[in-house]
Amino acid sequence: MLKDHAKLMHAIAASGEIIGRKKLQKMIFIAKKMDFPFQEKFQFHFYGPYSEELTLRVEELSNMGFLNEVKEKKGGYFQYRYTLTDNGREFLELNAVPMPQLPACLTDMNGQNARFLELVSTVLFFDNLPKEEVKEKVFTLKSKQRYTDEEVEAAYQYIERLQEKAKHQ
């Protein structure tokens, strides 16, 4: 059980800080699609792939004192910041999860905005479909985001770049 918690903690530690629940969800989903050993199950939701398991795991880590979840008011909504606590770092040192390529991938993803990661994760969610059908899904399911053909193409290029990082780090 705690092995999956440790993987999530490793991801947050590698990122330093993750700002936003949506961003955290997308980063873990994308890492899972890059063949990192995350076990959470994802389904398609309003903002793309979403995992109830991941939400519960974050809550458990926060309750155990391993994860800081800071809620802050940002304009008309609340935003969450995630970092490991000192206890979380100590736990992780004793329960290291070897994923050497993960930090480079997560650092890269953490530098992207949540809107772009939502697009990338949506493209990856439908990666069993031909590119034209994926575009159709993006333009239909994510119509409020108003993604362009160029953004979808940029998402595909980004996915290729991440796959290279995941393999060759």
N, C-alpha and C positions, 0 to 999 in steps of 0.2 A: 504494500500500500504506500509506504513512505517513499519508495523508489520513484514513483511517478511524481510525488511532491518534490523530490530532490531534482528531478529533471526540469520542472517548472522553475524552481529556485535557481538552478544553473542558468536558465535562459534569462531570468531577470538580472542575475549577477553579471552575466556577460554583456547585457545591455546597459548596465549602470543604473538607469532609471527609464521606466516606460511611462509615458504620459497618455492616459486614456484607456478606458476599458475596451473600446472597439479596437484600438491599435494593438493591445495585448492579444486579443482574440485572433486578429488577422495574422500577427507575427507567429503565433504558435501554429496556426493552421498552415501557413506557408512553410514553416520549418518542417512540419509533419509531411507535407507534400514533397519536400526536398529530401525525404527519407531519413530525417532525424527521428529517433524512437519515441515520439510522443504518442500516448495511447488514447487520448481523449477522442470521443466520437463527435463529429460535427454534422449539423444539418443546415440547410439553407434557411436564412432568416431575413428580417428586414434589411439589415446592413451586410448581407452576405453570409458566409459560413459562421456559425455560432455553436459553441459547445457549452451546454449546461454543466457538464462535468468539470470543465475548466473554471467556470464561475464558482462552483462549489469548492474546488481545490484552492482557489485564491482566497476564498472566505475562510477555509480551514487554516491555511498558512497564516493568515492575518490573526485569527483567533489563537493560534499556537504561539504567536509572538515572533514568528520567523519572517514576516513580511509587513512592511509599512504600506498601508493604503491610506493616502491622504486625500480627502475630499475638499476641493476648493471651488468657490463660485467663480465662473468665467463668463462674463456677460449675462445672458439669460439662462445659462445651464450650469450644471456641476461637472467638474472634470476630476479624474482620479489620477494620482501619481503613485507608482509602485517602485519600491526599493527594498532591498533586504535589510533586516535589522542586524545588529551585532550577533544576536543568538542565531539568526538565520545563516550568517556567514560561518559561524562555528559549526553548526549542524552540517553545512555543505562541505566543509573541510573534512569532516569525519565520514561523510557519505558521498564522496566525489563520484560524479557520473561522467565517464570519459566520452566527450563529444568534441574533439579538438577543432573541427571545422565550424562548429556552431557560433562561437563568438564573432567571427568575421561576417557571417551571414546576418546575424541579429543586429550587429552594429550598422550594417548597411540598411537593413529594413527599418531600424529605429530612426534613421536619418530621413526616411520618406514620410510624407504626410498620410494621415489616416484615410483620406479619400482615395489616394492612389493605391494604398494597400488593400482597400475594399475592392477596387477594380482587379488588382492582381489576384486576390484570393477568390473572387468570383470567376475569373478566367480559369484558375486552377481547379475550382470546384467542378467545372464542366469540361475538364481536360480530356474526357473520353469522347467528346464530340468534335466534329470537324470545325475548323476555325470560323467559317461563315456562320455556322449554327451557334457557336459561342458568342460571336458578335451580336447575333439576333437576340440571344438570351440577355446579354448585357444591356442592349438598347431597350429591351422590353421590361425586364425585371428591375433595372436600375435607371429607368427613364427620368426620375427626378434629379439624378446626378448629372444628367446631360453629358455623358462621356462622348468623346469624339472618336472617329476612326483612328486618328493619330494617337490618342491616349491608349486605345486598345492595342495598337501596334507597339507602343512604348511598354505596355505591360508584358507583352510577349517577349520583347527584347530583355526586359528586366528579369523575367523568369529564366531565360537562357543564361544571363550573367550570374544569377544566384546559383543555378545548377552547377556552373563551372566552379564557383567558390566552394560549394558543398563537396565537390569531388576532389579538388586540387589544393586544398589548404594545407 
